[in-house]
Amino acid sequence: MRKLVPEGATMAAFALRWILMHEAVTVVIPGARNGEQAKANAAAASLAPLSHDVMAATREIYERLIAPHVHHRW
């Protein structure tokens, strides 16, 4: 997944940006252990929108590796 993260962005910022791009999501409340993490989380909203190709690649990884372990819970 790291190869999909835009240059200069953290994995956490990428994950938050990915979540924010979903129509069904209206708010994200990430955790932070200190002020620096909170600022970094807030900065994720200023990342450029992820491309269609990055969104598709991320979706494929999610559906293949994560969904089978969590979707039965809701």
C-alpha positions in Angstrom: 0.0 0.0 0.0 2.9 2.4 0.7 3.6 2.7 -3.0 0.2 4.4 -3.4 1.0 7.1 -0.8 1.7 10.5 -2.4 5.2 11.8 -2.0 5.5 13.9 1.2 2.4 12.3 2.8 2.3 9.9 5.7 0.5 6.6 5.7 -1.9 8.1 8.3 -2.6 11.1 6.2 -3.2 8.9 3.2 -5.6 6.7 5.1 -7.6 9.8 6.4 -7.7 11.3 2.9 -8.9 8.0 1.5 -11.7 7.8 4.1 -12.7 11.5 3.4 -13.2 10.8 -0.3 -16.1 8.4 0.4 -19.5 9.9 -0.2 -21.0 8.1 2.8 -18.4 9.6 5.2 -19.3 13.0 6.6 -16.7 13.2 9.4 -13.6 11.3 10.6 -12.5 11.4 14.2 -9.0 10.1 14.3 -7.1 9.5 17.5 -4.0 11.5 18.5 -1.6 11.1 21.3 -0.2 14.6 21.2 -0.7 18.0 19.5 1.7 17.1 16.7 -0.3 14.1 15.7 -3.5 16.1 15.9 -2.0 18.7 13.5 -0.8 16.0 11.1 -4.3 14.5 11.1 -5.9 17.8 10.3 -3.4 18.4 7.5 -4.7 15.3 5.8 -7.8 17.2 4.6 -5.5 19.5 2.6 -4.0 16.6 0.6 -5.0 16.7 -3.0 -7.8 14.3 -3.9 -6.5 10.8 -4.7 -6.7 9.8 -8.3 -9.2 7.3 -9.6 -6.3 4.8 -10.1 -5.1 5.2 -6.5 -8.7 4.8 -5.2 -9.2 1.7 -7.3 -5.9 0.1 -6.2 -6.7 0.9 -2.6 -10.2 -0.6 -3.0 -8.7 -3.8 -4.4 -6.3 -4.1 -1.5 -9.1 -3.5 1.0 -11.5 -6.0 -0.6 -8.8 -8.7 -0.9 -7.0 -8.3 2.5 -9.3 -6.5 4.9 -13.0 -7.0 4.0 -13.0 -10.7 4.6 -12.0 -10.1 8.2 -14.4 -7.3 9.1 -17.5 -7.2 6.9 -19.3 -10.0 8.8 -19.3 -7.6 11.8 -21.9 -5.3 10.4 
